[in-house]
């Protein structure tokens, strides 16, 4: 394919966990493709599952659908899935089967010239494998609240997740001060502490625990005691779900992260003379109205993805780097995992404020906030 004149129809789908900003990305894809190039856009429902279904679960998208409400809505109106890998799709008897050819056939049935997939690193890896097997012209857009895709500085959904967590700290602080309590907030973050770090700094946390920096319960207790000596009657702690428990062992439920906040609370109750309360945000960080920055990034990513299709440049992922929208090969985009830089500017700024990461760094006495 060479140029926009060869394109008549494209598809767009969302894959993996939902997050805020997906509808804004779909809106941008639709507007750019329909108004900018005169193409037909098919919205594919429930990710790759929609392409497996017969008849294919997809419908044309027009600019009339986007009257302003969807731009402001969380989730994805197309639906998504984070299970059912088409290369190892579960049967009712528990065995797995390869249904990848059904996905490829669904692409052909719709008569698509290209496909834009919005997903995280796992979804992009699956989509690329499908594209290579079936000759699908693919462009990807990064989305993940964890912000852990190495090639891009920001992914759709991250900013809103940080905003939700920061807002939670804003609400926890007054009640913590009113009741002389230690408040523990457990936030998402698959194996990276970006949400915990950013929201902890923005929300004035005293202790931020992230998987990239090993912590010891003794140092956490030391920081709490230092706050008390300074005249503070409360403390705010943010912990990422991927952190190990105080005993150094992973904490999970049914194979998923979750529960480390309560494990930390139980350990601290034995060590400090104060009431503790634990709040687990969970999927609240995925939902809700997308922040302005998530809408902005989704719009920039969506329009650039369509332009890549028009240029015949496939097997690419749109990224944001050095204050510019760029694109790189999908393989390069998902090759590296972006953990928190333990010597980076955010960690440095937090330490400069006296925030404890529960490690062996000296504890700085805090002042009342």
Residue pairs with C-beta under 8 A, 6 or more apart in sequence:
1 7
1 113
1 114
1 137
1 312
2 312
3 310
3 311
3 312
4 37
4 39
4 309
4 310
4 311
6 113
6 312
7 37
7 39
7 113
7 114
7 309
7 310
8 39
8 40
8 111
8 113
9 39
9 40
9 41
9 42
9 110
9 111
9 112
9 113
10 29
10 33
10 39
10 40
10 41
10 42
10 112
10 113
10 114
10 115
10 116
10 306
10 309
11 41
11 42
11 43
11 44
11 58
11 107
11 110
11 112
11 114
11 115
11 116
12 26
12 29
12 30
12 41
12 42
12 43
12 44
12 61
12 78
12 115
12 116
12 117
12 118
13 43
13 44
13 45
13 47
13 48
13 50
13 51
13 78
13 80
13 115
13 116
13 117
13 118
14 22
14 26
14 47
14 76
14 78
14 79
14 80
14 117
14 118
14 119
14 143
15 47
15 48
15 80
15 81
15 82
15 117
15 118
15 119
15 123
15 126
15 127
16 47
16 80
16 81
16 82
16 119
16 120
16 122
16 123
16 143
16 144
17 80
17 82
17 120
17 144
17 145
17 286
18 74
18 75
18 76
18 80
18 286
18 287
19 74
19 143
19 144
19 145
19 156
19 157
19 160
19 161
19 286
20 74
20 75
20 156
20 157
20 160
20 161
20 286
20 287
20 288
20 289
20 290
20 291
20 294
21 143
21 156
21 157
21 160
21 290
21 291
21 294
21 295
21 297
21 298
22 75
22 76
22 78
22 80
22 118
22 143
22 156
22 157
22 298
23 70
23 71
23 73
23 74
23 75
23 76
23 77
23 290
24 70
24 71
24 156
24 290
24 294
24 295
24 298
24 299
24 302
25 118
25 141
25 143
25 156
25 298
25 299
25 301
25 302
26 43
26 61
26 70
26 76
26 77
26 78
26 118
26 302
27 66
27 70
27 71
27 298
27 299
27 302
28 298
28 299
28 300
28 301
28 302
28 303
28 306
29 41
29 116
29 302
29 303
29 305
29 306
30 41
30 43
30 61
30 62
30 63
30 65
30 66
31 63
31 66
31 303
32 302
32 303
32 306
32 307
33 39
33 41
33 306
33 309
34 40
34 41
34 61
34 62
34 63
35 63
36 303
36 306
37 306
37 310
40 60
41 60
41 61
42 58
42 59
42 60
42 61
42 110
42 112
43 58
43 59
43 60
43 61
43 78
44 50
44 51
44 56
44 57
44 58
44 78
44 110
45 57
45 58
45 59
45 78
45 79
46 53
46 57
46 78
46 79
46 80
46 81
47 79
47 80
47 81
47 119
47 123
48 81
48 84
48 86
48 103
48 126
48 127
48 130
49 57
49 81
49 84
50 56
50 57
50 58
50 78
50 79
50 106
51 57
51 58
51 102
51 103
51 104
51 105
51 106
51 107
52 86
52 89
52 99
52 102
52 103
52 106
53 106
55 109
56 106
56 109
56 110
58 110
70 77
71 295
72 289
72 290
72 295
73 289
73 290
74 160
74 286
74 287
74 288
74 289
74 290
75 286
75 287
76 118
84 90
85 126
86 98
86 99
86 100
86 102
86 103
86 126
86 130
87 98
87 99
87 100
87 126
87 129
88 96
88 97
88 98
89 96
89 97
89 98
89 99
90 96
91 97
100 129
100 130
100 133
100 134
101 133
101 134
103 130
103 134
104 130
104 133
104 134
104 136
107 115
107 134
107 136
112 136
113 137
113 309
114 136
114 137
114 138
114 139
114 309
114 314
115 127
115 131
115 136
115 137
115 138
115 139
116 138
116 139
116 140
116 141
116 302
116 305
116 306
116 309
117 123
117 124
117 127
117 138
117 139
117 140
117 141
118 140
118 141
118 143
118 156
119 127
119 140
119 141
119 142
119 143
120 142
120 143
120 144
120 146
120 149
120 155
121 144
121 148
121 149
121 333
121 334
121 337
124 140
124 142
124 317
124 330
124 333
124 334
125 334
127 138
127 140
127 330
128 138
128 140
128 315
128 330
128 331
130 136
130 138
131 137
131 138
131 314
131 315
137 309
137 314
138 314
138 315
138 330
139 305
139 308
139 309
139 313
139 314
139 316
139 317
139 318
140 305
140 316
140 317
140 318
140 330
140 333
141 156
141 298
141 301
141 302
141 305
141 317
141 318
142 149
142 152
142 155
142 156
142 301
142 317
142 318
142 319
142 333
143 155
143 156
143 157
144 155
144 156
144 157
144 158
145 155
145 157
145 158
145 160
145 161
145 188
145 195
145 285
145 286
146 155
146 158
146 188
146 189
146 190
146 191
146 192
146 194
146 195
147 154
147 155
147 158
147 192
147 194
147 195
147 338
148 155
148 190
148 191
148 192
148 194
148 337
148 338
148 339
149 155
149 333
149 334
149 337
149 338
150 333
150 334
150 335
150 336
150 337
150 338
151 317
151 319
151 321
151 328
151 332
151 333
151 334
151 335
151 336
152 317
152 318
152 319
152 320
152 321
152 333
153 319
153 320
153 321
153 322
154 293
154 297
154 320
155 297
156 294
156 297
156 298
156 301
157 286
157 290
157 294
158 194
158 195
158 294
159 291
159 293
159 294
159 297
160 285
160 288
160 289
160 290
160 291
160 294
161 187
161 188
161 195
161 285
161 286
162 194
162 195
162 198
162 199
162 202
163 291
164 281
164 284
164 285
164 288
165 185
165 187
165 195
165 196
165 199
165 203
165 238
165 281
165 285
166 198
166 199
166 202
166 203
168 185
168 199
168 203
168 279
168 281
168 284
169 185
169 199
169 200
169 202
169 203
169 204
169 205
169 236
169 238
170 203
172 183
172 185
172 236
172 279
173 183
173 203
173 204
173 234
173 236
173 369
175 181
175 183
176 182
176 183
176 234
176 235
176 236
176 277
177 233
177 234
179 234
179 275
180 233
180 234
180 274
180 275
181 234
181 274
181 275
181 276
181 277
182 224
182 234
182 235
182 237
182 268
182 272
182 274
182 275
182 276
182 277
183 234
183 235
183 236
183 237
183 276
183 277
183 279
184 237
184 238
184 239
184 261
184 264
184 265
184 268
184 276
184 277
184 278
184 279
185 205
185 236
185 237
185 238
185 239
185 261
185 278
185 279
185 281
186 239
186 240
186 241
186 258
186 260
186 261
186 262
186 278
186 279
186 280
186 281
187 195
187 196
187 199
187 238
187 239
187 240
187 241
187 281
187 285
188 195
188 240
188 241
188 257
188 281
188 282
188 285
188 286
189 195
189 196
189 210
189 211
189 240
189 241
189 242
190 242
190 257
191 211
191 242
191 337
191 339
192 210
192 211
192 212
192 240
192 242
192 337
192 338
192 339
192 340
193 208
193 209
193 210
193 211
193 212
193 213
193 240
193 242
193 243
193 339
193 340
194 338
194 340
195 240
195 285
196 208
196 209
196 210
196 238
196 239
196 240
197 208
197 210
197 340
197 346
197 347
197 350
198 346
199 205
199 238
200 208
200 238
200 350
200 355
201 208
201 346
201 349
201 350
201 353
201 355
203 236
203 238
204 236
204 369
205 236
205 237
205 238
205 355
206 223
206 224
206 227
206 235
206 236
206 237
206 354
206 355
206 356
206 366
207 220
207 223
207 224
207 235
207 236
207 237
207 238
207 355
207 356
207 357
207 358
208 237
208 238
208 239
208 350
208 355
208 356
208 357
209 215
209 220
209 237
209 238
209 239
209 240
209 243
209 264
209 357
209 358
210 240
210 243
210 340
210 357
211 240
211 242
211 243
211 244
211 339
212 339
212 340
212 342
213 340
213 342
213 347
213 357
213 358
213 359
214 359
215 243
215 357
215 358
215 359
216 358
216 359
216 360
217 246
217 264
217 267
217 268
217 271
217 358
219 356
219 358
219 359
219 360
219 363
220 237
220 264
220 268
220 356
220 358
221 268
221 271
221 272
222 356
222 363
223 235
223 356
223 358
223 363
223 366
224 235
224 268
224 272
224 274
225 272
226 363
226 364
226 365
226 366
227 235
227 365
227 366
229 365
230 365
230 366
230 367
230 368
231 368
232 366
232 367
232 368
235 274
237 264
239 260
239 261
239 264
240 260
241 257
241 258
241 260
241 261
242 257
242 260
243 251
243 260
244 250
244 251
244 260
245 251
245 260
245 263
245 264
245 267
246 263
246 264
246 267
247 267
251 257
251 258
251 259
251 260
251 263
252 258
252 259
253 259
258 280
258 282
261 278
261 279
261 280
262 278
262 280
264 278
265 276
265 277
265 278
268 276
269 276
290 298
297 320
300 320
300 325
301 318
301 320
301 325
304 318
304 325
304 327
305 318
308 314
308 316
308 318
308 327
313 327
315 329
315 330
315 331
316 327
316 328
316 329
316 330
317 327
317 328
317 329
317 330
317 332
317 333
317 334
318 325
318 326
318 327
319 325
319 326
319 327
319 328
319 333
320 326
340 346
340 347
341 347
347 357
350 357
351 357
351 361
351 364
353 364
354 363
354 364
354 365
354 366
356 363
